[in-house]
């Protein structure tokens, strides 16, 4: 593998850059991503596919599409990864994909999954020599066999000669075979990722508040947590040093800022809880490390 110096030679470009401020990893910022898009807009061939895998605020994909002067297909396929269970939650786990337009979504599905969209906008897996099964439905996402060749039915519907040519090249190649869950709008795909992380933030914040409650009321948190988690639909997490990393705090702020009319009160409260918990842990650590005089 060698570094690319010009984007003009590629049919597919995947953008996966950090979307936080350089001086504050807890605050979202897309200027870095847009600088990459600026270079792509000058060099990429018309009809190429741009897949944004970075976590982005709602509205970013359409902003990218405008920046590219509608010349390229734009999809958002947010990154999913869990390093501790790569075999299950690695490259080939089920992922979300949304397109700026139906045509964009089709190109994205061709590349990642190897599917076509039917007239009802449902994704249909194109598997050679595979008979239909009552247990499978058009909306179910299953691993596509590596021998899959993407069908070229939509080539005739391509709007431009250049776009049609690129579609032909893509369809002659095998897809990545990654199971994708297509959604009706790119905004749904954008929100999916940031809400996933906002939900995780809430789970941790609740565990932190429960820990503080136990300390204040003389209750054993480990015993209470163990008891609660015996129920099949309860999973109380274990609070540690506060909600860290750059993903959860940053993406939670993205979700809070995604609406001008409704601001999540529960997430804002969760941020206050995390701050209270951090202060408690900091004071507790000082008590342990600083001997009494």
C-alpha positions in Angstrom: 0.0 0.0 0.0 1.3 3.4 -0.9 0.1 6.9 0.0 -2.0 8.7 -2.6 -0.9 12.0 -3.9 -3.9 12.7 -6.0 -7.6 11.7 -5.7 -8.3 11.6 -9.4 -7.3 8.0 -9.9 -10.0 6.5 -7.5 -13.5 5.3 -8.0 -14.2 5.2 -4.3 -12.8 7.5 -1.5 -13.4 6.7 2.2 -13.1 9.6 4.6 -12.3 8.6 8.2 -10.7 11.5 10.0 -11.1 12.9 13.5 -14.0 15.3 14.0 -13.0 16.9 17.3 -11.1 20.1 17.9 -7.3 19.7 18.0 -7.1 21.5 21.3 -10.1 19.8 22.9 -11.0 16.3 22.0 -14.4 16.6 23.8 -15.7 19.2 21.4 -16.9 18.4 17.9 -15.4 20.1 14.8 -15.6 19.2 11.1 -13.1 21.6 9.6 -10.5 18.9 9.2 -13.0 16.7 7.3 -14.1 19.7 5.1 -10.5 20.4 4.2 -10.2 16.9 2.8 -13.4 17.4 0.9 -12.0 20.6 -0.5 -9.1 18.7 -2.0 -11.4 16.0 -3.3 -13.6 18.6 -5.0 -10.7 19.8 -7.0 -9.2 16.4 -8.0 -11.8 13.6 -7.9 -13.5 12.3 -11.1 -17.1 13.0 -11.7 -19.4 10.1 -10.5 -16.9 8.7 -7.9 -18.2 7.5 -4.6 -17.4 9.4 -1.4 -18.1 7.4 1.8 -17.9 9.4 5.1 -17.1 7.0 7.9 -16.2 9.7 10.4 -18.8 10.5 13.1 -20.4 13.7 11.9 -23.2 16.1 13.0 -26.5 16.0 11.3 -26.4 17.9 8.0 -22.7 17.3 7.2 -23.2 14.9 4.4 -25.4 17.3 2.4 -22.9 20.0 3.1 -20.2 17.8 1.6 -22.5 17.1 -1.4 -22.9 20.8 -2.0 -19.1 21.4 -1.7 -18.6 18.7 -4.3 -21.0 20.6 -6.6 -23.2 17.5 -6.8 -20.6 15.8 -9.1 -19.9 12.8 -6.8 -22.0 10.3 -4.9 -22.0 10.8 -1.2 -23.0 8.3 1.5 -22.5 8.2 5.2 -21.5 4.8 6.6 -20.5 5.5 10.2 -17.6 3.5 11.6 -18.3 0.7 14.0 -15.6 -1.1 15.9 -14.9 -2.7 19.3 -11.2 -3.6 19.7 -11.8 -6.1 22.5 -14.1 -8.2 20.3 -12.8 -7.7 16.8 -14.0 -11.1 15.6 -17.6 -10.2 16.4 -17.5 -6.4 16.3 -14.8 -5.7 13.7 -14.9 -4.9 10.0 -17.7 -7.3 9.0 -20.3 -6.4 11.6 -23.7 -5.0 10.6 -23.4 -1.3 9.8 -25.7 1.6 8.8 -25.6 3.4 5.5 -27.5 6.4 4.2 -27.2 8.3 0.9 -27.7 12.0 0.0 -29.9 10.6 -2.8 -31.2 7.2 -3.8 -28.5 7.0 -6.5 -25.8 7.7 -3.9 -27.2 5.0 -1.6 -27.2 2.5 -4.5 -23.5 3.2 -5.2 -22.7 2.8 -1.5 -24.6 -0.5 -1.2 -22.8 -1.7 -4.4 -19.5 -1.0 -2.8 -20.0 -2.2 0.7 -22.6 -4.9 0.5 -23.4 -5.9 -3.0 -27.1 -5.1 -3.1 -29.6 -3.4 -5.3 -32.6 -1.4 -4.2 -36.0 -2.5 -5.3 -38.8 -0.2 -6.2 -40.0 0.0 -2.6 -36.6 1.3 -1.5 -35.8 -2.0 0.3 -32.3 -3.4 0.0 -32.3 -6.8 -1.8 -29.3 -9.0 -1.4 -28.1 -10.2 -4.8 -26.7 -13.7 -4.2 -26.0 -16.0 -7.2 -27.6 -19.4 -7.1 -29.4 -18.6 -3.9 -33.0 -19.6 -3.6 -35.4 -17.4 -1.5 -36.2 -18.6 1.9 -39.3 -17.9 4.0 -37.1 -17.1 6.9 -35.3 -14.3 5.1 -36.7 -10.9 4.2 -35.5 -8.0 2.0 -34.7 -6.0 5.1 -32.6 -8.6 6.8 -28.8 -8.0 6.6 -26.7 -11.1 6.2 -23.1 -11.5 5.3 -22.6 -11.5 1.6 -20.5 -14.3 0.2 -17.1 -13.2 -1.0 -17.8 -14.6 -4.4 -20.6 -12.1 -4.8 -20.5 -10.0 -8.0 -22.6 -6.9 -7.8 -25.4 -6.8 -10.4 -25.4 -4.1 -12.9 -29.1 -3.6 -13.4 -29.0 0.2 -12.6 -26.3 1.0 -15.1 -28.8 1.8 -17.8 -30.4 4.4 -15.4 -27.2 6.3 -14.8 -27.7 10.0 -15.6 -24.3 10.7 -17.2 -21.9 8.8 -19.4 -19.1 9.3 -16.8 -21.3 8.1 -14.0 -22.3 5.1 -16.0 -18.7 4.3 -16.8 -17.7 4.4 -13.1 -20.7 2.3 -12.1 -19.7 -0.3 -14.6 -16.2 -0.5 -13.2 -17.5 -0.8 -9.7 -19.9 -3.5 -10.6 -17.3 -5.6 -12.3 -15.5 -5.8 -9.0 -16.6 -7.7 -6.0 -18.1 -5.9 -3.1 -16.5 -5.7 0.3 -19.1 -8.2 1.6 -19.9 -6.1 4.7 -23.6 -6.4 5.8 -25.2 -2.9 5.7 -28.5 -1.7 7.0 -29.7 1.0 4.5 -31.8 3.9 5.9 -34.2 6.2 4.0 -32.2 9.4 4.6 -28.6 10.4 5.2 -29.7 12.3 8.3 -30.9 9.1 9.9 -27.5 7.6 9.3 -25.8 10.6 10.8 -28.0 10.6 13.9 -27.7 6.8 14.4 -24.0 7.0 15.2 -24.1 10.0 17.6 -27.2 8.7 19.4 -25.5 5.3 19.8 -22.7 7.0 21.7 -25.1 9.4 23.5 -27.0 6.3 24.8 -23.8 4.8 26.0 -23.0 8.0 27.8 -26.3 7.8 29.6 -25.7 4.3 30.7 -22.3 5.2 32.2 -23.7 8.4 33.8 -26.5 6.4 35.5 -23.9 3.9 36.9 -21.9 6.9 38.2 -24.9 8.4 39.9 -25.9 5.1 41.4 -22.3 4.7 42.7 -22.5 8.2 44.3 -25.9 7.3 45.8 -24.5 4.1 47.3 -21.6 6.0 48.8 -23.9 8.6 50.3 -26.3 6.1 51.8 -23.9 3.4 53.1 -24.9 0.8 50.4 -22.4 -1.6 48.8 -22.4 -0.6 45.1 -20.8 -3.9 43.9 -23.4 -6.0 45.7 -26.3 -3.8 44.5 -25.0 -3.9 40.9 -24.5 -7.7 41.0 -28.1 -8.1 42.3 -29.6 -5.8 39.7 -27.8 -7.5 36.8 -29.3 -10.8 37.6 -32.4 -9.6 35.7 -32.3 -10.4 32.1 -33.0 -6.9 30.8 -30.9 -4.9 33.3 -27.2 -4.2 32.7 -25.7 -1.7 35.2 -22.2 -0.7 34.0 -19.2 -0.3 36.2 -18.1 3.3 36.6 -14.4 4.0 36.4 -12.5 7.2 36.0 -15.3 9.2 34.4 -16.6 9.2 30.8 -13.4 9.5 28.9 -12.1 9.0 25.4 -13.0 11.5 22.7 -16.0 9.6 21.2 -18.7 9.6 23.9 -18.4 13.2 25.2 -17.9 14.6 21.7 -20.7 12.7 20.0 -23.1 13.4 22.9 -22.5 17.1 22.4 -23.1 16.6 18.6 -26.5 15.1 19.4 -27.4 17.9 21.9 -26.5 20.5 19.3 -28.3 18.7 16.5 -31.6 20.5 17.2 -32.4 24.1 17.6 -35.8 23.4 19.1 -35.4 20.5 21.5 -32.3 20.2 23.6 -31.9 16.9 25.5 -32.4 17.6 29.2 -31.5 14.1 30.2 -28.1 14.3 28.4 -27.3 17.7 29.9 -28.1 16.2 33.3 -25.9 13.2 32.5 -23.0 15.6 31.8 -23.5 17.2 35.2 -23.5 13.8 36.9 -20.2 12.8 35.2 -18.7 16.1 36.4 -19.9 15.4 40.0 -18.5 11.8 39.8 -15.1 13.1 38.5 -14.9 15.5 41.4 -15.7 12.7 43.9 -13.0 10.4 42.4 -10.5 13.2 42.4 -11.1 14.0 46.1 -11.1 10.3 46.9 -7.7 9.9 45.2 -6.3 12.8 47.2 -7.4 11.2 50.4 -5.5 8.0 49.5 -2.3 9.6 48.2 -1.9 12.5 50.7 -1.0 11.4 54.2 -2.7 13.2 57.1 -0.4 15.7 59.0 
